Amino acid sequence: MAKKLLVVIASFDANNPEAAATPLFQATVAAAMDIDVEVIFTGPAGELAANGNAKTIEINRRDHRTMLDVIKAAHAAGAILKVCAPTLELWGEHMIAEIDEIVGTAYLIKEAVDDNTVTFTY
């Protein structure tokens, strides 16, 4: 059995934020199950890690839940949140407080191919 779940979120469309919320829900549940979870935001999904963006994107208009709420829940459950360094060139260097680390592309690839890791990509 794998020792870690790596969730790579690369795709993001502000017109369909629910698609990016789904992997964060999965990361939250896995972390709550005491599975080691890392979430890496890269490419267009880096917008969610950039300070100020996620709190303006509602995924549930009924209760006004935002992407930042979903990110905070994943982090509170124990998921480690990271952003891929090239993403900073797109969205700037100011990241939300929940980002635990900035990693390079080589880190992402190394972790994704590790035999002890299951990788979900979105």
N, C-alpha and C positions, 0 to 999 in steps of 0.2 A: 504494500500500500504506500502511496506517495505520502511524503511528510509535509508538503506545502501545496497550497493552491495559489497560483499566480493568475490574476485577472488583469488582462491588458485591455484598456479602453482607448481605442484609437479613433473610432468613428463618433461623430457628434453632429447633430443637426438641431439647432435651436427650435425649429418648427416641430420636432418630434423628440422632445427631451425624455420621454418615457423609455425610449430605446436605450439611453445611457443609464437610466435609473435601474433597469433590470439587473445588469451585472453588479451594481452596488447593493441591491437587495440580496443577491446571491452571496456576495462577499460578507454581508452582515450576518446572514444565517450561518454560513460556514464558520465565521469567527465565533459566533455564539455556541457552536458545536465544538469549540476548542480546537479547531483546525487552524494551523498557521496560514494566514492569508496576507498576501501583498497585492495591492492594487496599483497599477502603473498607468498614469494618464500620459498619453503621447499624441502627437499630431493635433488634429482639430479638437480632440477631447481635452487638450491642455487648457482650453478656454474654461473648463469647469474648475481647474485648479488655480486659475488666475484670480487674484483678490478682487472681490466685488461682483464677479460675473454670476456665479452659481446662486447667489441670494436673489437675483432678479429673475430667475427662470423657474416658473411654477410648473409642477408636474400634476398637481391636483388643485383645480380651481375651486373646488367645494370647500376644502379646508386650508387652502393657500400654502400647501406644502411645497417647498422649493428644493432644487437640486442640492443646495447647501445643507438643508435638513437631512437629506438622504446620505450625503457625504459624512456629516457629523455622526449619524447613527452607525454607519459602517466603522468609523474610527472609534467610537465609544464601545462598540462590540469587540474591538481588538484588532481590526484590520489595520495593517501598516500601509499608509498611503504615500506614494512616490510619484514624482513627475520626471519625465525623460528630459535631459538637459537641452536637446535641440528645440524642444517645445518653448523654452524660455525666449527664443528668438522670435517666435510668433506672438506670444502673449505677454511678454515682459517678465521681469524678475520678481515681482511682488506676488507671492503665492498665499493662499489661505492658510490659516494657522494649523489646520489639520494635516498639511503635507509634512511628512516626517523626514523626507530625504529627496535630494535631487540626484538622479542616477544617469549614467551614460547609456548609449545604445548597446554597447558591449555587455553591460550588466544585464539588460533586458534579455538579450540573446542567450547569454550564459545561463541565466535562471530558467528560461523557457525550455532549454534542451536538457536540463538536469534530470536524471532518472528519478530523483526523489520529488519532482515537481509535476503537478498536473496544471496545464496552462489552458485557460479560457481566453479567447480573444473576441473582441467586439469592435 
